[in-house]
Amino acid sequence: MLNPVRFRFIYVLMILAFIVSCSALPVKKPLMFNEVIFSNASDTQLENVRVEVKKTTAYFSCSILVKHGICSTSFPPKVYQGNSIYISWKIEGKEKVVGPLHIQLPPIIREDTPARVVIRFNSENNISAKFVY
């Protein structure tokens, strides 16, 4: 039979081992971003280009995005919440909308610098959105 003092000692050691092992688990840091960039890699000028996060009512827009041009804005770092986005634009007077879209997380989330969101128009019907550092 175990001595009650020895039993308490073993019990306390087991609890301490559990607490230490729990605190040793890596803490997943949130993705921070502070810039949105529209990049027009197409051969067509785009008008009224807009990205919108309807859940938060946040948006960014450019009235004209010339062919092979960029338009960007920066802001204080924000935590990415995984909300869907909608992208809209006009081309030759016709309005186009894509969404809801989710931006894929980068393979590695850096803690030392915020990411940027790059929305690239590869052609009038081919758009990509990703985080870059």
ChimeraX attribute file (.defattr): number of C-alpha atoms within 10 A of each C-alpha:
attribute: neighborCount
match mode: 1-to-1
recipient: residues
	/A:1	4
	/A:2	7
	/A:3	8
	/A:4	9
	/A:5	9
	/A:6	10
	/A:7	12
	/A:8	12
	/A:9	11
	/A:10	12
	/A:11	12
	/A:12	12
	/A:13	12
	/A:14	12
	/A:15	11
	/A:16	12
	/A:17	11
	/A:18	12
	/A:19	11
	/A:20	11
	/A:21	10
	/A:22	10
	/A:23	9
	/A:24	9
	/A:25	8
	/A:26	7
	/A:27	7
	/A:28	7
	/A:29	10
	/A:30	13
	/A:31	21
	/A:32	21
	/A:33	21
	/A:34	17
	/A:35	18
	/A:36	21
	/A:37	18
	/A:38	23
	/A:39	21
	/A:40	23
	/A:41	18
	/A:42	18
	/A:43	14
	/A:44	16
	/A:45	17
	/A:46	22
	/A:47	20
	/A:48	14
	/A:49	21
	/A:50	17
	/A:51	21
	/A:52	18
	/A:53	17
	/A:54	13
	/A:55	9
	/A:56	8
	/A:57	7
	/A:58	10
	/A:59	14
	/A:60	16
	/A:61	21
	/A:62	17
	/A:63	13
	/A:64	16
	/A:65	20
	/A:66	17
	/A:67	15
	/A:68	14
	/A:69	15
	/A:70	17
	/A:71	17
	/A:72	16
	/A:73	13
	/A:74	11
	/A:75	9
	/A:76	9
	/A:77	15
	/A:78	14
	/A:79	12
	/A:80	14
	/A:81	9
	/A:82	13
	/A:83	13
	/A:84	14
	/A:85	19
	/A:86	16
	/A:87	21
	/A:88	16
	/A:89	22
	/A:90	18
	/A:91	14
	/A:92	9
	/A:93	9
	/A:94	8
	/A:95	12
	/A:96	13
	/A:97	13
	/A:98	13
	/A:99	12
	/A:100	13
	/A:101	15
	/A:102	13
	/A:103	17
	/A:104	10
	/A:105	13
	/A:106	13
	/A:107	7
	/A:108	8
	/A:109	18
	/A:110	14
	/A:111	11
	/A:112	7
	/A:113	13
	/A:114	20
	/A:115	23
	/A:116	20
	/A:117	19
	/A:118	19
	/A:119	21
	/A:120	18
	/A:121	21
	/A:122	15
	/A:123	12
	/A:124	17
	/A:125	9
	/A:126	9
	/A:127	15
	/A:128	12
	/A:129	18
	/A:130	15
	/A:131	21
	/A:132	13
	/A:133	12
